[in-house]
């Protein structure tokens, strides 16, 4: 009886955990491919799961932050989807590579050409963005998800630190600490490549020297082993001759 009660309690607890974790898992989210560093560029994925079992997701609208406008926004083509980019003038002109930017992307809309995201599946929508702000720890992207049955879910509630996650939270991109190179640390990658090349050359040189040394050692070892073999062979021959004489002497007696 006690065992059955424990099993029942465990089942109820498991169901409760799943019920509580499901909403947090199912909402539209944004994650970087690699690192989204302050002041740099990054590729981010907007992940859209289908929460319905009787309809497909056919449209996604993502609004880009106006408090930290991004000078460069380029969506990657997604098979079966058409991307439409909407632009607007920022409150203050931006500068990128020494040029003044007077128009930025305010929204990207993906519309399905076919079935869209069917029940039981999810879809990622990659976007290249930058330069990321240096004076912010996160970026909020409000999203609107539309289903084939005309249902609309607005993921626009901004999560607040220290409070419970809202029912329909907006996707939030967390920014990492700034890197040395604002363009995804390309310069540091080149430096690492050079260091790696230098290390490889040094290693090759050491290996060559080691091979030379080991070659000399091998020759010396071979000579020593040859001499030892000759000595052992001679000793064996002498022992055989002596043993034969002893047998002959015994037979004669």
C-alpha positions in Angstrom: 0.0 0.0 0.0 2.8 2.4 0.9 4.6 1.6 -2.3 1.5 2.4 -4.4 1.1 5.7 -2.6 4.7 6.6 -3.3 4.3 5.7 -6.9 1.1 7.8 -7.2 2.8 10.7 -5.6 5.7 10.5 -7.9 3.5 10.4 -11.0 1.6 13.5 -9.8 4.9 15.3 -9.1 6.1 14.4 -12.6 2.9 15.6 -14.2 3.2 18.9 -12.3 6.8 19.4 -13.4 5.9 18.9 -17.0 2.9 21.2 -16.7 5.0 23.9 -15.2 7.9 23.5 -17.6 5.8 23.2 -20.8 5.0 27.0 -21.2 8.6 28.0 -20.7 9.7 25.5 -23.3 7.1 26.3 -25.9 7.4 30.1 -26.4 9.2 31.9 -29.3 12.8 32.5 -28.3 16.1 33.9 -29.6 19.5 32.4 -29.2 22.9 33.3 -30.8 24.9 31.0 -32.9 28.1 31.2 -30.9 28.5 34.5 -29.0 26.6 37.7 -29.1 29.2 40.1 -27.8 28.6 43.8 -27.1 29.8 46.0 -30.0 30.1 43.0 -32.3 28.1 41.2 -34.9 26.2 37.9 -34.5 23.9 35.4 -36.1 20.8 34.8 -34.0 18.1 32.2 -34.4 14.5 32.9 -33.7 13.1 29.5 -32.7 9.3 29.0 -33.3 7.7 25.9 -31.9 4.1 24.9 -32.8 2.0 24.8 -29.7 -1.2 23.6 -31.4 -2.2 20.1 -32.5 -4.8 21.3 -35.0 -3.1 24.1 -36.8 0.3 25.1 -38.4 2.3 28.3 -37.8 2.2 30.2 -41.1 3.5 33.6 -40.1 6.1 35.2 -37.8 6.6 38.9 -37.2 9.7 40.0 -35.2 10.0 43.7 -34.2 13.5 45.0 -33.6 14.4 47.2 -30.6 13.9 50.9 -31.1 15.9 51.9 -28.0 19.0 50.2 -29.5 18.5 50.2 -33.3 20.7 47.9 -35.3 22.5 49.2 -38.4 22.7 45.8 -40.1 20.0 43.2 -40.2 20.1 40.4 -42.8 17.7 37.4 -42.6 19.0 34.1 -44.0 16.7 32.5 -46.6 14.6 29.7 -45.1 13.2 27.1 -47.5 9.4 27.3 -47.6 9.3 30.8 -46.2 9.3 34.3 -47.7 11.0 37.1 -45.6 9.9 40.7 -45.8 12.1 43.4 -44.3 10.4 46.6 -43.0 12.6 49.7 -42.4 12.2 52.9 -40.5 14.2 56.0 -39.6 15.9 55.8 -36.2 15.4 58.5 -33.6 19.0 59.4 -34.0 21.2 58.7 -37.0 23.6 55.8 -36.6 27.2 55.4 -37.8 28.6 52.2 -39.3 32.1 51.9 -40.8 32.3 55.7 -41.0 29.0 56.1 -42.8 25.8 57.6 -41.4 22.8 55.3 -41.3 19.5 57.1 -41.6 17.3 53.9 -42.1 17.3 50.7 -40.1 15.3 47.5 -40.0 12.3 47.8 -37.7 10.6 44.5 -38.4 11.1 41.2 -40.3 8.1 39.1 -41.3 8.3 35.5 -42.4 5.3 34.1 -44.3 5.0 30.4 -45.2 4.8 29.5 -48.9 3.5 26.0 -48.0 2.4 24.2 -44.9 4.5 26.2 -42.4 5.4 24.8 -39.0 3.2 21.8 -38.6 2.1 20.3 -35.2 4.9 18.6 -33.4 7.7 20.6 -35.1 9.6 23.8 -34.7 11.4 26.1 -37.1 14.5 28.4 -36.8 14.8 31.7 -38.6 18.5 32.9 -38.7 19.3 36.6 -38.9 22.7 38.4 -39.0 22.6 41.5 -36.8 25.0 44.2 -35.7 26.6 46.2 -34.4 25.3 45.1 -31.1 25.0 47.9 -28.5 27.9 48.3 -26.0 25.7 50.0 -23.3 23.1 47.2 -22.9 23.1 43.7 -21.4 20.2 42.4 -23.5 17.9 43.1 -26.5 14.2 42.5 -26.5 12.5 41.3 -29.7 8.7 41.3 -29.6 7.2 38.6 -31.8 3.8 37.8 -33.2 2.9 34.2 -34.2 0.0 33.5 -36.5 -1.6 30.0 -37.1 -3.4 28.6 -40.1 -6.7 28.8 -38.2 -6.1 32.6 -37.9 -5.2 32.4 -34.2 -2.6 35.0 -33.2 -0.3 34.8 -30.2 1.6 37.9 -29.2 4.9 37.2 -27.5 5.4 40.8 -26.3 5.6 40.7 -22.5 9.0 41.8 -21.3 10.3 39.5 -18.6 11.4 41.4 -15.4 14.3 40.3 -13.2 13.2 38.8 -9.9 9.6 38.2 -11.2 7.9 35.1 -12.6 8.1 34.6 -16.3 5.0 36.2 -18.0 2.5 34.0 -19.9 3.6 35.2 -23.3 7.2 36.4 -22.8 9.0 38.3 -25.6 12.2 36.8 -27.0 15.3 38.2 -25.1 18.8 38.1 -26.4 21.5 38.2 -23.7 24.7 40.0 -24.7 28.1 38.8 -23.7 31.1 40.9 -22.7 32.7 42.9 -25.4 35.5 41.2 -27.4 38.8 42.8 -28.6 37.5 42.9 -32.2 34.0 44.3 -32.7 33.4 42.2 -35.8 33.1 38.9 -34.1 36.8 38.9 -33.1 38.0 38.2 -36.6 41.3 39.9 -35.9 41.9 37.7 -32.8 41.0 34.7 -34.9 43.7 35.6 -37.4 46.2 36.2 -34.5 45.3 32.8 -33.1 45.8 31.3 -36.5 49.3 32.9 -36.8 50.1 31.7 -33.3 48.9 28.2 -34.2 51.0 28.3 -37.3 54.1 29.4 -35.4 53.5 26.7 -32.8 53.1 24.1 -35.5 56.4 25.2 -37.1 58.1 25.1 -33.7 56.6 21.7 -33.0 57.7 20.4 -36.4 61.2 21.7 -35.8 61.3 20.0 -32.4 60.0 16.8 -33.9 62.6 17.0 -36.6 65.4 17.5 -34.0 63.9 14.7 -31.9 63.8 12.4 -34.9 67.4 13.1 -35.7 68.4 12.4 -32.1 66.3 9.3 -32.0 68.0 8.2 -35.2 71.4 8.5 -33.7 70.2 6.7 -30.6 68.7 3.9 -32.7 72.0 3.4 -34.5 73.9 3.2 -31.2 71.4 0.8 -29.7 71.6 -1.4 -32.8 75.4 -1.6 -32.5 75.2 -2.5 -28.8 72.6 -5.1 -29.4 74.7 -6.6 -32.3 77.7 -6.9 -30.1 75.7 -8.4 -27.3 74.3 -10.9 -29.7 77.7 -11.9 -31.0 78.9 -12.4 -27.4 75.9 -14.5 -26.4 76.2 -16.5 -29.6 79.9 -17.2 -28.9 79.1 -18.2 -25.4 76.5 -20.6 -26.5 78.8 -22.2 -29.0 81.5 -22.6 -26.3 79.0 -24.1 -23.9 77.8 -26.6 -26.6 81.4 -27.7 -27.3 82.2 -28.2 -23.6 79.0 -30.1 -23.1 79.8 -32.4 -26.0 83.2 -33.2 -24.6 81.8 -34.1 -21.3 79.3 -36.5 -22.9 82.1 -38.1 -24.9 84.3 -38.5 -21.8 81.5 -40.2 -19.9 80.7 -42.6 -22.7 84.4 -43.7 -22.9 84.5 -44.4 -19.2 
